[in-house]
């Protein structure tokens, strides 16, 4: 478990499915993720994160408010799940419910996850990716100190080449 001023990043629990499914069902949340995310897809994602936590000691953790306010999204680290010129790699990412976006929570949680990755997991190279037009996520990447690798931009292999989100940018953690 990781604690920040306002967040707790913790392993997933069986009771988290409905809250994350509701977040994932919101078009404002899924608009940068390539399409709607169903309840079944959410259940599979939680199971995958639980497996990463058990096997690697990290995952995209459940992000909860410290004041007992419940699940607001997910923030953490996971292995990339596709082939590209920079994979295999460990990806840092976040997804927050629409009501929690724009409050600095993604930056706060991502800083803590990045610190965990470097100090506790011993990761020297952590990447972050997003669609070119996702300026909010790109701003988080820059605020936590990741550096744009403009030569690393790529077409996401999970999306059709004519999909509006196909082109992705690559950010990397600076050398320690």
N, C-alpha and C positions, 0 to 999 in steps of 0.2 A: 504494500500500500504506500502511495506517495501522497503527501499532503502539501498544499500550497496555502496561501492566505485564504483563498475562497473555495478551493476544490479538494476533493479526495479522488485520486485515481486508484481504482481497486480492481481485483479480478472480478469476472462476471459471475453472477448468481442466477439460478434458475428463474427467480422472480423478476429479472430485468427485461424479459422478452417483450412484454406488452408496452413498456415505456419506450424501448428502443424502436419497436415496430411503429409506434405512433410518430416518433421523430422521423423515421425513414419514409413514412407514407406522405409526409408533407412535401408538396412540389417545390417549395422554397428551399428545402434542404437537399432534395435529390437532383435539383437542376444542374449541378456541376458533376454529377456522378454517372451520367450516361443514361439515365432513365429511372423510372419508378423502382422502388425496392419493396418487395412484397414481405408479408409476415414470414413466409417460408424461407425466403432469402435471408431475412434478419436472423431467424433461428439458426440457419447454417453458418452465418457470420459469427454469431456468438459461440457456437460449438468450435469453430475454427480458432477463435481467439482463446478459448479455454485450452485448446490443444497447444497453441503457441506458448501460453503462460506456463503450462506444465513442462513442455519440452525445452523452452528457451529461457524461461524466467521473465519474459516480457510479452506484451501484446498491445493491441489497441484496448486500453483499459476502459471500464465503465467510469465515466466522469460524473461525479456527484457533488452537489453543493455541500460544503462543510457544515453549514448551519442546519442540516437535516432536510434541505429542500428537495432531495431526490435526484434522480438521474437527469442530466442535462445533455448527455451525448457520450462520445467516446474520443479518447485522446491517447496516443501512445506510439509504439513501434511494432513493426511486423516485417517479415520477409516479403519482398515483392512477389507477386503471383503471376508474372508474365515474363516473357523473354524480350529483352531489349539490349542495346549495346552496353549498358551499365549494370546489367543484372548478372548474377544474383546480387542483391543489395538489401539493406535494412532501410525501410521507409518510415519516416515519421509522418503522422497524419492526425487529423481531427475532424470531427463532425459534431456539430452542436445543433440542438433544436433552434428553430427560428427565433423564439422568444429570448434565447440566450446569446444570439449573435450580436456582434458590435459592442460588447461590454468588456473586451479584453480577456475573456476567459480562455479562448483558444490560445492566445499568446502565453498566458500564465501557465496553462497546463502543458503546452508544447515545450516551454523552457524547462519545466520540471522533467518531462519525458526525455528531452535531449540530454540533460544533466545525468539522469539515470543511465541512459545509454552509454555515455562516455565514462562515467565514474564507476558504476556498479556492473554494467554488462561488458565493459571493456571494448566498446565499439569505436573504431577510429574513423569509419566512413559511414555516415548516415545521409540518406538522400530524402528529398521531398519532391513530389511532382504534383502538377495540377494543369488543368486546361489553360491555354494561353490567356483567355479572357477572365479568369477567376482572380481578379485583382485583390479581393479580400484575403484569400489564402496566400497569395504571393506576398502581401504585406506582412502577414504573420511570419512567413518564412524569413523575410528580411529582418523583422524585429527580433527574431530569436538568433540571428547571426549567421544564417545560412547564406551561401554565396551562389548567385546564378551562374550556371555553366551553360552559356549560350550555345556552345558547340555541342551540347548534350541534348538539345531539344529534339523531340521525336514524335512520331505518330503512334498513338497508343494502339497496340496490337489487338485490344479487345473491342475496338470501335471501327466501324467502316470508314474508309478513307474520305468519304464525303460527309461523314457525321460532323456537325458543327463543333463538337468537343474533341475531335480526333487529335489535333495538334496540342502537344503538352510541353511545358517547360520543366527543366531539371534544375534543382538547387542541391548543393552539397554542403556538408559541414566543413568548416575550414580545418586544415591540418592542425593537430594539437601541438 
